[in-house]
Amino acid sequence: MSTSSSELGVSVEFANNPEPRCPCVLLLDTSGSMQGAPIEALNEGLKAFKEDLNKDPLASRRVELAVVTFDNEVRVLQEFVTADQFQAPTLSAHGTTHMGGGIHKALDMIQARKAQYKTNGVAYFRPWVFMIADGKPEGEPDEIVQQAAQRVKADEDGKRVVFFAVGVDKADILRLSEIAVRKPVKLKGLNFVEMFVWLSRSTQGAARSKGDDQVALPPPGWGTV
C-alpha cells in the first residue's frame, strides 16, 4: 500500500521530534458579536500565548496547537503543530454561532491526531480543547449541539479529552454548562492576555507531567467560576 505525502510528512515530523505530545485545540468563537474590541483582544491574547509557551524549550516541542473557529462556518485555521512552529492567526468576526459544529470538528481532529501518534509510536498526554465563546449556539440544528454535548461528556468520562469552556462578555454561561462537563469560567472583561498566559503555564505543566495524570491547574485569576 502506498504512503501518501501527508503521511510521510507526519512520519518525518515525529522522527525529527520524538517527544511525547500534549495536543490542545483552541476552539474560538468568531461570530459577529465578537466584532471590535473582543476580537482585537483575542488576537492579542493568541500572540501572548505563543510567546509565553515558547519560553519553555521542552513545552515548545511537546505542546501541539490547532485552531478551529466557528461562526456560520467551521474553519480549521491551523492543523496541529508544535508550539515552536505555531503562528498566531489574525481573526475577524462575522456571522452566527455554529458552536456544535465547531466542537465536533475539534473532537474529530483530536481523534485523528491520536491515531497518527499511535501509528508512529509517539506517546501523548490527554488532549485539551479550550473553547472561548461570547454567546450560545445559534444558526444550526439543535440536535448537532446535543450530539456535541454528548460527545464531550463521553470523551471526558473516558478520559479521552479535557474540555474547558470560557464565556466572554454576555455569554450564556448556563447554556455553556449544559455542553461542557467542567464548570465554565466567565472571563473578567477582555482579559485574554492573562487567560492565555495561564493556559500556556497550564499546558507547560501538563507537558511535563508523568504518565497521563492531569496536573492540578492554578485557579484562574482572569475569570470567575
DAZIVEN-V510479 format. One record per backbone hydrogen bond with DSSP energy under -0.5 kcal/mol. CO is the residue of the C=O (numbers start at 1). NH is the residue of the N-H. Records with the same first field share a line. If there is no record, write none. Layout:
# DAZIVEN-V510479
CO: NH + NH
This chain:
# DAZIVEN-V510479
4: 8
5: 9
6: 10
7: 11
8: 12
9: 13
10: 14
11: 15
12: 16
13: 17
21: 125
22: 64
23: 128
24: 26 + 66
25: 27 + 130
26: 28 + 68
27: 132
28: 30 + 70
30: 94
31: 34
32: 35
34: 39
35: 38
36: 40
37: 41
38: 42
39: 43
40: 44
41: 45
42: 46
43: 47
44: 48
45: 49
46: 50
47: 51
48: 52
49: 53
50: 54
52: 55
53: 56
55: 57
56: 60
57: 61
58: 61 + 62
59: 63
60: 84
62: 22
63: 83
64: 24
65: 81
66: 26
67: 77 + 78
68: 28
69: 75
70: 30
71: 98
73: 71 + 75
75: 69 + 77
78: 67
81: 65
82: 85 + 86
83: 86
89: 91
95: 32
96: 98
97: 99 + 138
98: 102
99: 103
100: 104
101: 105
102: 106
103: 107
104: 108
105: 109
106: 110
107: 111
108: 112
109: 113
110: 114
111: 115
112: 116
113: 117
114: 118
115: 119
116: 120
117: 122
118: 121
121: 123
123: 21
127: 162
128: 25
129: 131 + 164
130: 27
131: 166
132: 29
133: 168
135: 172
138: 97
141: 144 + 145
142: 146
143: 147
144: 148
145: 149
146: 150
147: 151
148: 152
149: 153
150: 154
151: 155
152: 156
153: 157
154: 158
155: 160 + 161
156: 159
160: 127
161: 163
162: 129 + 164
163: 182
164: 131
165: 185
166: 133
167: 187
168: 171
171: 173
172: 176
173: 177
174: 178
175: 178 + 179
176: 179 + 180
185: 167 + 187
186: 224
187: 189
188: 191
189: 169
190: 192
191: 195
192: 196
193: 197
194: 198
195: 199
196: 200
197: 201
198: 202
199: 203
200: 204
201: 205
202: 206
203: 207
204: 208
205: 208 + 209
206: 209
210: 213
215: 217
219: 221
220: 223
222: 188
224: 186
